[in-house]
């Protein structure tokens, strides 16, 4: 079905008819079926793969219009440097466009220093910067190598629980210093680049140490928070009333956060609401790691974890919400290509466009739920600030597909704007230790 003029041709085209009973329409959306963007991207990647026998990844994409059952689509690709520009057309209307990046070799596993073992309990791992294709498939964080030693993690947990937080905090200074000096160069460079943006000046050595130490401190405090030792902390809570209002309709609440501060201070909400169920949505590999870490420090801790990217994941989220629970998702990481019904958008963050996925918001919209933005900022010592702010109300989405998409995009823009403001207000709380803005690619091009 791919037509090209010989092996050196710089274009490719394929026509696709979307079946009226395509399984992707099921639940997306009742009464007004719309083809998920991931299905369009699958067709684009299939055409590119048939053209060159290589594996391509999505570097940038914009969805410009809905596609319904029975639509005939034309997928058109044109060479753009080492990659492709693509368009998906429905008649005379362009419904999607973007760029494909050529295959890149997965980054080497970069082992963290042994002294950073406690940090391996984090939901994500600071690691090598993804390559150019990572905006679509950031394998370096979705399936990270397990860093450090579980034995060392258990030792640090023992120190934290047996000897107490003051002693553990002293040990933490050495761990933070060791990580600052000997962590992979890409992680240290990403930290410095981020701080320069957030602070508006080149970071000093003290700034870089504060950044790493804040990250390590929130991981250490996780030990105490998951054990229910909330009285050991000074947690200032703002927005509790928003949670109560959202829970009043017995449909649960979706909390969308970021790798800012500590998500674990969320337990301060449940402390005054006995029986409230909380679940985190994460990728299976990370779910296994956090289960093992929590088991080491707090056996039987009742945190629910819903693995994403598996058959039935969305239904599991729905069931948890229907039971009146809270579901937490972190929205500042991109899913693997084809791994979720989501699209990537480049929105301004700290003065430069960065890639964000609309996946968590799209799930909330599909399930027709309220969404709150949640962040637990760390202010040093025992002090945390938990903020809960309304982000979107998807309980009654518009019937018109374009209006639904506009509603979704408005929520995504508001989400990124919140992150921007918080990074400027509390700059040492941002814990994405990788090349979030693809600065390494810009350096290589110079």
C-alpha positions in Angstrom: 0.0 0.0 0.0 3.1 2.3 0.3 3.9 4.0 -3.0 7.4 5.4 -3.5 9.6 6.1 -6.5 12.5 3.7 -5.8 14.7 3.4 -2.8 15.9 7.0 -2.9 12.4 8.5 -2.8 11.9 11.2 -0.3 8.2 10.6 0.2 5.7 7.9 1.1 1.9 7.6 1.2 -0.6 5.1 2.4 -4.4 5.1 2.5 -6.2 3.6 5.5 -9.9 3.0 6.1 -10.9 3.0 9.8 -13.5 0.3 10.4 -16.8 1.3 11.9 -16.4 -1.5 14.5 -12.7 -0.7 15.3 -12.1 -1.8 18.9 -10.4 1.5 19.7 -13.8 3.3 19.6 -15.1 1.3 22.6 -15.5 3.7 25.4 -13.9 6.5 23.5 -16.4 8.1 23.7 -20.0 6.8 24.3 -22.4 8.4 21.9 -19.7 10.3 20.0 -16.9 7.8 19.0 -13.5 9.4 18.3 -10.4 7.5 17.2 -7.6 7.7 19.8 -4.6 9.6 18.7 -2.4 6.5 19.4 -4.1 4.6 16.6 -3.3 7.4 14.1 0.3 7.3 15.3 0.4 3.5 14.9 -0.5 3.9 11.2 2.1 6.6 10.7 4.8 4.5 12.2 3.7 1.5 10.1 4.1 3.5 6.9 7.5 4.7 8.0 8.6 1.2 8.9 7.4 -0.3 5.6 9.3 2.5 3.8 12.7 1.8 5.3 12.4 -1.3 7.5 13.6 0.8 10.4 12.0 1.6 13.7 10.9 5.2 14.1 9.6 7.2 17.0 7.3 10.2 17.3 9.3 13.4 18.0 6.4 15.8 17.8 2.7 15.6 17.0 -0.3 17.8 16.9 -3.9 16.5 16.6 -5.9 18.9 14.6 -9.3 17.3 14.3 -11.4 14.2 15.4 -11.6 11.0 13.3 -14.8 9.0 13.4 -15.8 5.4 12.4 -15.5 4.7 8.6 -13.1 7.5 7.9 -10.7 7.1 5.0 -7.3 8.6 5.9 -4.2 9.4 3.8 -0.9 9.1 5.6 1.7 11.2 3.9 5.4 11.3 4.8 8.2 13.6 3.5 11.8 13.5 4.3 13.0 16.1 6.8 16.7 15.8 7.6 17.3 12.3 9.0 13.7 12.0 9.9 10.2 12.5 8.4 7.5 15.1 8.4 4.1 13.5 8.4 0.5 14.5 7.8 -2.7 12.5 8.3 -5.5 13.7 6.0 -9.2 13.0 6.0 -10.3 14.3 2.6 -9.1 17.9 2.4 -8.8 18.2 6.2 -5.5 17.6 8.0 -6.3 15.8 11.3 -2.7 15.2 12.5 0.8 16.4 11.7 4.2 16.1 13.2 7.7 14.7 12.9 9.3 11.2 13.3 12.8 10.8 14.6 15.2 8.1 13.4 16.0 5.1 15.6 18.6 5.7 18.3 20.4 3.3 20.4 19.1 3.0 24.0 21.3 4.8 26.5 23.8 2.7 28.4 22.7 1.7 31.9 24.5 4.2 34.2 24.9 2.8 37.7 24.5 5.2 40.5 27.1 5.3 43.3 26.6 2.8 46.0 26.0 5.5 48.5 22.9 6.6 46.6 21.0 3.3 47.5 18.3 5.1 49.5 17.4 7.1 46.4 16.5 3.9 44.5 13.2 3.9 46.5 12.0 6.8 44.4 9.2 6.2 41.9 11.6 7.4 39.2 15.4 7.3 38.9 17.7 10.2 37.8 19.6 8.7 35.0 21.0 9.4 31.6 19.4 11.9 29.4 17.1 10.4 26.7 18.2 10.6 23.1 16.3 12.6 20.4 13.5 10.0 20.3 12.9 10.0 24.0 10.1 12.5 23.7 8.0 9.6 22.4 9.6 6.7 24.2 11.8 7.7 27.2 13.0 4.2 27.9 15.6 5.5 30.3 13.0 6.3 33.0 10.1 3.9 32.1 12.4 0.9 32.5 15.3 2.1 34.5 18.1 -0.1 35.7 17.6 -0.7 39.4 20.3 1.4 41.1 22.2 0.9 44.2 21.7 -2.0 46.5 18.6 -3.3 48.1 20.8 -4.4 51.0 22.0 -0.8 51.4 18.4 0.4 51.1 17.4 -1.8 53.9 20.4 -0.7 56.0 19.4 3.0 55.5 15.8 2.2 56.3 17.0 0.5 59.5 19.1 3.6 60.4 16.1 5.8 59.7 13.7 3.7 61.8 16.0 2.5 64.6 18.3 5.4 65.2 15.8 8.1 64.2 15.5 10.9 61.8 18.3 13.2 63.3 21.0 10.5 62.7 19.6 9.6 59.3 19.7 13.2 58.3 23.4 13.4 59.1 24.1 10.3 57.0 22.0 11.9 54.2 24.5 14.8 53.8 27.2 12.3 52.9 24.9 10.6 50.4 23.9 13.8 48.8 27.5 15.0 48.5 28.6 11.6 47.0 25.8 11.7 44.5 26.6 15.3 43.5 30.2 14.4 42.8 29.8 11.0 41.2 26.4 10.7 39.7 26.2 10.2 35.9 27.3 13.4 34.1 24.0 13.7 32.3 22.1 13.8 35.5 24.4 16.4 37.0 24.2 18.5 33.8 20.4 18.3 33.7 20.2 19.5 37.3 22.5 22.5 36.5 20.5 23.4 33.4 17.2 23.3 35.2 18.5 25.4 38.1 19.8 28.0 35.6 16.2 28.4 34.2 14.4 28.3 37.6 16.8 30.7 39.4 17.4 33.0 36.4 21.2 32.8 36.8 24.0 30.2 36.6 23.7 27.9 39.7 26.4 28.0 42.3 27.8 24.8 43.9 25.6 25.4 46.9 22.5 25.6 44.7 23.3 22.2 43.1 23.9 20.6 46.5 20.6 22.0 47.8 18.9 20.5 44.8 20.3 17.0 45.3 19.9 17.2 49.1 16.2 18.2 48.8 15.6 15.2 46.6 17.4 12.9 49.0 15.5 14.4 52.0 12.1 13.8 50.5 13.0 10.2 49.8 14.2 9.7 53.4 11.0 11.3 54.7 9.0 8.8 52.7 10.1 6.2 55.3 8.3 8.0 58.0 5.4 9.2 56.0 4.5 5.7 54.8 4.7 4.5 58.4 2.1 7.0 59.4 4.4 9.2 61.5 2.7 12.4 60.3 3.1 14.0 63.7 6.9 14.1 63.2 6.3 16.7 60.5 5.0 20.2 60.1 2.6 19.9 57.1 0.7 23.0 56.1 -2.3 22.0 54.1 -4.1 24.2 51.6 -7.2 23.1 49.7 -8.7 20.4 51.9 -12.1 21.8 51.1 -11.6 21.0 47.4 -11.1 17.3 48.3 -14.2 17.2 50.5 -16.3 18.8 47.7 -15.0 16.4 45.1 -15.5 13.3 47.3 -19.1 14.4 48.2 -20.5 13.1 44.9 -19.0 9.6 45.7 -17.2 9.4 42.4 -13.7 9.6 43.7 -11.0 12.2 42.7 -8.2 12.2 40.2 -5.1 13.9 41.6 -2.5 15.0 39.0 0.9 15.9 40.3 4.5 16.2 39.1 8.0 15.3 40.2 7.9 18.3 42.5 8.5 17.8 46.2 6.9 14.8 47.8 3.7 13.0 46.7 3.8 11.1 50.0 2.6 14.1 52.1 -0.7 13.3 50.4 -1.2 11.0 53.5 -2.0 14.2 55.4 -5.3 14.2 53.6 -6.2 10.7 54.7 -5.1 11.3 58.3 -8.4 13.1 59.0 -10.5 10.8 56.8 -10.3 7.2 58.2 -10.9 4.6 55.5 -10.0 6.9 52.6 -8.4 4.8 49.8 -5.4 6.2 47.9 -3.8 4.5 44.8 -0.9 5.6 42.7 -0.9 4.9 38.9 2.6 3.9 37.6 4.4 1.6 35.2 4.8 -2.0 36.3 8.6 -1.9 36.7 8.3 1.1 39.0 5.4 -0.5 40.8 7.5 -3.5 41.7 10.3 -1.4 42.9 8.2 0.8 45.2 6.3 -2.3 46.5 9.7 -3.8 47.5 10.8 -0.6 49.1 7.6 0.0 51.1 7.7 -3.6 52.2 11.2 -3.1 53.6 10.2 0.0 55.7 6.5 -0.4 56.3 5.2 -4.0 56.0 1.5 -4.1 55.2 1.4 -0.4 54.3 -2.0 0.0 52.5 -1.0 2.1 49.5 -2.8 0.9 46.4 -0.8 0.7 43.2 -2.4 0.4 39.8 0.0 -0.6 37.0 -0.6 1.4 33.8 -0.1 0.2 30.2 -1.7 -3.2 30.8 -5.0 -4.6 29.7 -7.7 -3.5 32.1 -5.7 -0.6 33.6 -8.3 2.0 32.8 -11.0 -0.2 34.2 -9.0 -0.7 37.4 -8.7 3.1 37.8 -12.5 3.5 37.2 -13.3 0.8 39.8 -11.0 2.5 42.4 -12.7 5.8 41.8 -16.2 4.3 41.9 -15.3 3.1 45.4 -14.8 6.7 46.4 -11.0 6.6 46.4 -8.3 8.9 45.3 -6.1 8.1 42.3 -2.8 9.9 41.9 -0.9 10.3 38.7 2.3 12.2 37.8 1.8 14.1 34.5 5.3 15.3 33.7 6.7 12.2 32.1 5.9 10.9 28.6 4.5 7.4 28.1 6.2 4.9 25.7 5.2 5.3 22.1 1.9 3.5 21.6 1.7 2.7 25.3 -1.2 5.0 26.1 -4.1 6.9 24.6 -2.2 10.1 24.7 -0.6 12.8 22.6 2.5 14.9 23.2 2.3 18.7 23.3 5.2 21.2 23.5 4.3 23.9 26.0 6.4 26.7 27.5 8.1 25.8 30.8 10.6 28.2 32.4 10.9 30.1 29.1 11.3 27.2 26.7 9.0 24.6 25.2 9.0 21.2 26.8 7.2 18.0 26.0 4.1 17.0 28.0 1.6 14.2 27.6 -2.1 14.7 28.0 -2.5 11.1 29.1 -3.5 11.5 32.7 -6.0 14.2 31.8 -7.4 12.2 28.9 -8.0 9.3 31.3 -9.8 11.5 33.7 -11.9 13.0 30.9 -12.8 9.6 29.5 -13.9 8.5 33.0 -15.7 11.8 33.6 -14.1 12.8 36.9 -12.9 15.9 38.7 -9.2 16.6 38.7 -7.2 18.4 41.3 -3.6 19.5 41.0 -1.6 18.2 44.0 1.9 19.2 45.1 3.7 18.7 48.4 6.6 21.2 48.5 9.5 20.6 50.8 10.7 23.7 52.7 13.6 22.1 54.6 13.8 20.4 58.0 10.4 19.0 58.9 8.4 21.5 56.9 6.1 20.6 54.0 3.4 22.5 52.2 0.6 20.5 50.6 -1.5 22.3 48.0 -4.6 21.0 46.3 -6.1 23.1 43.5 -9.0 22.5 41.1 -7.6 21.7 37.6 -10.6 20.4 35.6 -14.1 19.1 36.0 -14.8 16.4 33.3 -18.0 15.1 34.8 -20.1 16.5 32.0 -17.8 16.8 29.0 -19.2 18.6 25.8 -20.8 16.4 23.2 -18.8 18.1 20.4 -15.4 16.4 19.9 -13.7 19.7 19.2 -15.1 21.2 22.3 -13.9 18.2 24.4 -10.4 18.5 22.9 -10.4 22.3 23.7 -11.5 21.5 27.3 -8.6 19.0 27.6 -6.0 21.4 26.2 -7.1 24.1 28.6 -6.6 21.8 31.5 -3.1 20.8 30.2 -2.1 24.4 29.7 -3.3 25.1 33.3 -1.3 22.1 34.6 2.0 23.3 33.0 1.4 26.8 34.2 1.1 25.5 37.7 4.4 23.7 37.4 6.1 26.8 36.0 5.0 28.9 38.9 6.0 26.3 41.5 9.4 25.8 40.0 10.1 29.5 40.2 8.7 29.7 43.8 10.4 26.5 45.1 13.2 25.8 42.6 14.9 23.0 44.6 11.8 20.9 44.6 12.0 19.8 40.9 13.2 16.2 40.7 13.4 15.4 37.0 17.1 14.6 36.8 17.3 14.1 33.0 17.4 16.3 29.9 13.8 17.5 30.1 14.3 20.2 27.4 16.6 18.2 25.1 19.4 20.7 25.8 22.0 18.0 25.0 20.6 17.8 21.4 20.9 21.6 21.1 24.5 21.5 22.3 25.3 18.7 19.8 23.8 20.8 17.0 26.1 23.8 17.7 
